[in-house]
Amino acid sequence: MTEMTNTFTLDGKEIPFREGETIMAAATAAGVYIPHLCHRPGFKPHGSCKLCTVNIDGRPSAACTHLAAAGMRVESETEALNADRRALTQMLFVEGNHICPSCEKSGNCQLQAVAYHLGMSTPHFTHFYPARDVDASHPDVLLDRNRCILCELCVRASRDVDGKNVFGIGGRGIRSRLIVNAASGRLADTGLAVTDRAVAVCPTGALLRKRDGFSVPIGERRYDRHTISDVTTETEEERPRHD
Amino acid sequence: MTSARPKIATCSLAGCFGCHMSLLDIDEKLFELVERVEFDRSPLTDIKRCGPCDIGIVEGGVCNAENVHVLKEFRKNCRILVATGACAITGGIPSWRNNVDLWDCFQEVYHYGLGLEGGQIPNDPELPLPFDKVHPINEVVRVDYFLPGCPPPAEAIWKFLSDLIAGREPKLDQAMLRYD
């Protein structure tokens, strides 16, 4: 273990880090929350949601991909950065069909929890109401693309952790969508198991375990009880309960 | 006009009246509310047209021509317009039909629904024309404030209203900010 003698400042607080560690990893280890959606400890950084954008010596960069360096001055909790984060979150909401009142994931959803954290009272922008497919073919897992934010966590988990490579992103730009690696394109025709990390890692309700919907009632769920900034990274995802 | 109490109007467009029920859930504070404000058009008063008001509470999204008329009447008459609840803010549950063809929707409901025989699609000229999509109200008129929730908790409605009545900028704690 390298001794941590190097530090940078995050909103004025000294944060120690190890050589090769990202700003996000060092901040998380120091108990400081930086809003994020496509990042998850243990996964290769993706840097796509841009929610974790911080100012590093005055220049914006993603905290999940930017390596910490000694003496850096990093700003995260500024009004301007949080306004940008709120706008990004609002865009994610209108780009999909995120109808919280009818979603099983409500209360355990990180998109929702980040929006609460940022004080989002409205998605503000004109809703797209895109036509997206639902894949209910798998006996134990539901794939609802209406709620997918293209974070690629399931893609990474299935490829790098489960070793199954079940998911991918197809299409370009606004037509990008989560695709399933089977000739039929159906989840039932893959080796996906309900216990796979790919299922648990989904930050929204795009991948759901079937028959689990309301086993914990609305109002008693993770982000009903704690704000996302208080939830430690170790408990960020739900573990499969029927393995 | 005999009093200087703020006037409030409320309506439910493409909603389920759940937000109005949540307003009634402020329970004994209703006594305080009726002393501090006067209600204009509202399902609670059964007044059918909205006059000049201080606060307009709109529940539900916009799903048909009548919704637009009511919403525009509210915007014209209310100094402050509050989009209340998930449907007014996002379209909510009714917006699930936005990706289903309207004709298919009608067929399913009136022709093929379980237990239906010889069903007819209602066609009375008095019925408002449905839109092919349901919209949040801020896509039709300017909205001053958004009070989310399905429904917004009674305490959130009370906090919001008391702030507005007192002339304060309404502010919800994170615990009162809910989308479900």
Chai-1 contact restraints between the chains, C-beta under 6 A:
chainA,res_idxA,chainB,res_idxB,connection_type,confidence,min_distance_angstrom,max_distance_angstrom,comment,restraint_id
A,C100,B,Y179,contact,1.0,0.0,6.0,A-B,restraint_1
A,C100,B,D180,contact,1.0,0.0,6.0,A-B,restraint_2
A,P101,B,A86,contact,1.0,0.0,6.0,A-B,restraint_3
A,P101,B,C150,contact,1.0,0.0,6.0,A-B,restraint_4
A,P101,B,D180,contact,1.0,0.0,6.0,A-B,restraint_5
A,S102,B,I93,contact,1.0,0.0,6.0,A-B,restraint_6
A,S106,B,D180,contact,1.0,0.0,6.0,A-B,restraint_7
A,Q112,B,Y179,contact,1.0,0.0,6.0,A-B,restraint_8
A,Y116,B,Q174,contact,1.0,0.0,6.0,A-B,restraint_9
A,Y116,B,L177,contact,1.0,0.0,6.0,A-B,restraint_10
A,S121,B,F146,contact,1.0,0.0,6.0,A-B,restraint_11
A,S121,B,P148,contact,1.0,0.0,6.0,A-B,restraint_12
A,T122,B,I89,contact,1.0,0.0,6.0,A-B,restraint_13
A,T122,B,F146,contact,1.0,0.0,6.0,A-B,restraint_14
A,T126,B,E139,contact,1.0,0.0,6.0,A-B,restraint_15
A,Y129,B,N98,contact,1.0,0.0,6.0,A-B,restraint_16
A,A131,B,N99,contact,1.0,0.0,6.0,A-B,restraint_17
A,I218,B,D180,contact,1.0,0.0,6.0,A-B,restraint_18
